[in-house]
Amino acid sequence: MTTYQRTAVFILRLVGLVWTVFFAFMWGMYAVELAFGIEVQHYPAHTIIGNVGYIVLGIVIAAASKPLGRLIGSGLDA
């Protein structure tokens, strides 16, 4: 792999993981507050399902970063 491809893979993995960690942390904090009995805003099901979808999207981006990085970085050495 070229330097451009390795850089693209690194950036995609970083973005995917930061994205996933952000949403997982926020919902983890929500679950902890709910478990301790702190008054929290109750979200409708479509909001929760949408945010789970965002977490899955981040995992997919991190998992598919190598083929995507190769595709994005190909042809840049010329």
Protein Blocks (a to p, Z undefined) as FASTA:
>chain_A
ZZklmmmmmmmmmmmmmmmmmmmmmmmmmmmmmmnopacddddfklmmmmmmmmmmmmmm
mmmmmmmmmmmmgoklZZ
